[in-house]
Amino acid sequence: MLATQTATEISPNGSVDARRQPGGFISSRFNWLLIIPLLLLTTALAARYLNRAFWVDEVITVERAGSPIHGGPLSPAQIWERTASQTYDQVPGYFWLVSAWDNVFGWSEFSSRLLSLLAGLLAVAWTYRLGRDLHSPLAGLGAALTVACSAFFIHYQDEARVYALSVLLGALIIWLYWRVITRRTGWMTQMALLVSAAAVLYAHYFASLLVFSLCLYHLLFVPRNREWWRVVVIMGAAGALFLPWFLTSFDVVQGANSETWRQNLNLTAPELLDALLKSFSNGSVAALLIVGALAARARRPAERYVWFLLLGCLALALGVNLWLKMLVSPKFFLYLWVPLGLLVGVGLARLAARGLPPALVLAPWLLVGIWSTLTWQDDPVMYVEWKALHQQLAAQVQPDDAIVFHMSAANWDGQHDIGIRHYFDDFPTLPGLLVSWPHDSDERYLRGLDSIVGDRQRVWSAFDPQRRPARISAFESAMGERGFAECGNAARDPAMEVDLFARPPEVMLYRFGSDLYDDGIRMAVLGSITQERGGLLIPLGWQMGADVPVNTYSFAVHVLDSSGALAAQVDTGLPPDYAFGCQAVQIPKLAPGHYQAVLVVYAWETGARLNALSDGVAAGDSVSLGAFTVGA
């Protein structure tokens, strides 16, 4: 067995006797009860965005995992082949897990992200168990709280990517390895270590550095007895399980050398360390260093073990990065949140041993974590609510329409093509991205506009209302110069503003007041009646005759139920000039049932209605816009 120090406060496996730790209930062996509210808090913070639209990398996740939109379901062998053929920096393990999970619980944003959330919660719980077994209940609580309250970690618990899972796997393999070398364990624990090691290898290339660090620790510090050889066999078996991928599909070196963008964004060693410490501590690097310094004197084997894993993984990662230049974010190090949290927990236990109440450290750390999470700022153009745009336009878009989405920054325009294809696979036309970047030239901006609009009759303009495009006024002017009229807001959603623009149709079937005026007032229905969040949307185009006085007439849309009774009515004025005008008429929410919409034009001062013609045939004083059904 692994040799341990002998002291009255040390248990046989190198952990601290909790009965000698000050701090009251927080330090007691019953402090695991505090993990329950901590997990509930983590869930509340991490679950806020489970339903929002996928961003680019999450679409790649469900594509590799074989969602039905992307040709699924796929077998494990097909996922292997798709991963190997489409990427160089990923392994198929996480995609296998997502495939199995989503095939049971459904292919949706909520389901795919729920897997990450559950992995994150299990990681927090297992970090507590790890800290308790390696040191003390107080160290376990401190480790679990610092991991759980990292806003960076919480962010990745609501993302359908491998990073939250890597934290869970890191906690599991660190705990299982220590258990195997310090205790007499049965075959189930040893098999769990084998599965965990293989899972880490198949989860992410940089997470696999944890396995290499464990092997180095085992080689350098563990006595060569029966348990030593047992671990050698286990790790060798895990490596053998990974060997098929390594021999057939390992292409990291060539792939990394071929991507200049990654090399240009590559972080240097000081930048990586700075980003790592700030991300873990919510920017409180000084507090982290103070508490961590107390754990610097590794008095016990368990403490040396944690320090070695942390520094070993960092050294290996920095060495690999000097060679391949591919680390662009601390997210690749998220599995190190576990040893970092353990060291904070050890430092906290030593502070408590010196008489400082643990709550004085844990409470501020908790509050800072909550505040950092609630004020977390995503990349302003990373997350686009494509799902909201799809829902708004699904019943309205026509094959000859164009859809313009205004981007507020240029660096994401090409990347969003993946998300667009995912969300608008069933649309007759795909949204085009128009970069509304104030620093671009007018020539480039208009060239992009013309490539999207072309000779289309109708154009949907969409943008995130929280990030109003810098050139939206220029866009509206440019559309007017190209013969379009703005019909107004065509959908209601706080995450997406959608406006309809239309050109005059070649034929306008309806005509009002032809007995009073030579040209009369011509009208065309520019699209079908569609239901939008329970209400109705009716796009209408108008052309006033030259002899019709402006500001004289209004129109009303009457919605009649199956008995002919008036169920809803919307009145509005006609265009105030003789240019082609367009209006997207919105009818309030209706009860389920069958309805018919009719339109009348009247003099707003007297209420007198104008006679109507429908395709040259007299229609009385109203025209029918069509029948429709509102479902339950």
Buried (B, 14 or more C-beta within 10 A) or exposed (E): BBEBEEEEBBBEBBBBEBEEBBBEEBBBBEBBEBBEEBBEBBBEBBBEBBEBBBBBBBBBBBBBBBBEBBEBBBEEEBBBBBBBEEBBBBBBBBBBBBBBBBBEEEBBBBBBBBBBBBBBBBBBBBBBBBBBBBBBBBBBBBBBBBBBBBBBBBBBBBBBBBBBBBBBBBBBBBBBBBBBBBBEBEEEBBBBBBBBBBBBBBBBBBBBBBBBBBBBBBEEBBEEEEBBEBBBEBBEBBBEBBEEBEEEBBEBEEBBBEBEEBBEEBBEBEEBBBBBBBBBBBBBBEBBEEBBEBBEEBBBBBBBBBBBBBEBBBEBBBEBBEEBBBBBBBBBBBBBBBBBBBBBBBBBBBBBBEEBBBBEBBEEBBEBBBEBBEEBEEEEBEBBBBBBBBBBBEEBBBEEBBBBBBBBBBEBBEBBEBBBBBBBEEBEBBBBBBBBBEEBEEEEBBEBBEEBBEEBBBBBBBBBEEBEBBBBEBBBEBBEEBEBBBBBEBBBBEBBBBBBBBBBBEEBBBBBBBEEBEBBBBBBBBBBBBBBEEBBBBBBBBBBBEEBEEEBBBBBBBBBBEEEEEBBEBEEEBBEEBEBBBBBBBBEEBEEBEBBBBBBBBBBEEEEBBBBBBEEEEBEBBBEBEEBEBEE
